[in-house]
Amino acid sequence: MTWDPEQYLKFREQRSAPFEDLLALVPTKPGMRVIDLGCGTGDLTRRLADVLPDSEVVGVDSSSEMLKKAHDRAQRGVTFLAQRIEDVEGQWDLVFSNAAIQWVGNHESLVRQLFSLLAPGGRLAVQVPSNTSHPSQTLIAETAREGAMRDGLKGWVHQWPVLPVARYAEILFEVGASDIIALDKVYPHVLPDWDAVVEWMAGTALIPYFERLLADLRPEFLRRYGEKIREAMPDRPVFFGFKRTLFAGTRPE
């Protein structure tokens, strides 16, 4: 997918809050070998390196647009590579992913694969958006099923691969993880109005739709979606409760 880093970073402060909660699930010890899956612009990869002194931190992402920004944040001990999450290899003391694996299919096998990358004593820590029942998400699919949008997309509607929180805990148990943590948390974002919700989604969940639509249909899709959001969330300011799933587990020594 083609990402717009500036659009994504419009909500930098709100997007960083789950990162800090995920970081709290990680042992902060020096000299670790760390991989950050779906590092995006690299801002939070640098934050990760800051709390893990003398560690080797590698950020990977498949977006060339995001990596252009990330390379500016490289420093001693922090590097960035173009790579898909599902292609990562090696042995790591920390496999970390903040809001990225929702773009990779089949979490039943993916979580097992990511856990297999851990060295003995290593920790897997993942945060994934799980807000699919919120109007900001359901109204995207509703818009995609209407008239010209349905025809332009040839009936395609994005299916998120995110599992229920309990299933992530079960998978970690099945692969032999210890110190398992799995939780859902709603982040109480307050945005100026309904249009800010549309701007938020334009930087993430709307991207695969826009990539599949002809350019002349994209403004109409955004207009229709915006009307639906305005009707569903008319208040100013808007309370945008965003549910996310965090899970972590350790490979025994």
Residue, then its C-alpha position, 0 to 999 in steps of 0.5 A: m500500500t502507498w502510505d502518506p507519512e504526513q497524513y498518518l502523523k497528524f494524530r501523532e500524540q494519540r497514536s503514541a499512547p498505545f505504544e507507551d502501554l505496550l512498552a510497559l510490557v517489555p523488560t527494559k534491560p540493556g544489550m538486547r537484539v530488538i526488531d520493530l515490525g512495521c516501524g513506520t516513520g521510525d519515531l517510536t523505534r527511536r523511543l524504543a531504543d532510548v529505553l533499551p540502552d546499548s541495544e541493537v534495534v532494527g526497524v522494518d517496514s514495507s512502505s518506501e514512503m514511511l522508510k524515507k522518513a525513518h532513515d532520517r532517524a537512524q543513529r548508532g544502534v538503530t537501523f531501518l530495513a525495507q522488509r515485509i513483516e512475514d518475511v523477517e528471520g533471525q533470533w531476537d531478544l525482543v520482537f515488538s510491533n505497534a499497530a502493524i500486524q493488522w495489515v498481515g493476514n492469518h494471525e493464527s499462524l502469524v503469531r506463532q511465526l513471530f514467537s519462533l523468532l525469539a531467542p530463549g528468554g526473548r519477549l514478543a510484544v504486540q499492539v493491534p487496533s481492534n476497533t472494527s465494530h466502531p462506526s468509523q470502521t463499519l461505515i467504511a464497509e457500508t460505503a464500499r457496498e453502495g452503487a458506484m463504489r461497489d462497482g468500482l471496488k468489484g464488490w471488495v471489502h477489506q476484512w481485518p484479520v484481528l482475533p479476539v483478545a482471548r485467542y491471542a492469549e491461547i495461541l501464546f499458551e499453545v506455543g509454550a509462552s510464559d508471562i502471558i499478558a493479553l488485554d483490550k483497552v479503549y483509548p478515549h481520544v477527543l477530536p474537534d469534530w466528525d471531520a477529524v475522524v475522517e482525517w484519522m481514517a484517511g491515514t489508515a483504514l481508507i488507504p486500501y479502498f483508495e488504492r483500488l478505486l479509480a481516482d475520480l471515485r475517491p472524492e465521492f467515496l470520502r464525501r459519502y463516508g464523511e456524511k455517514i460519520r457526521e450523522a453517527m458522530p454529530d457532537r463537537p468535540v467528538f469522543f472517539g473511543f478507539k479499542r486496541t488489543l495488546f498481548a505479550g509472552t516470553r519464550p522460556e530460557 
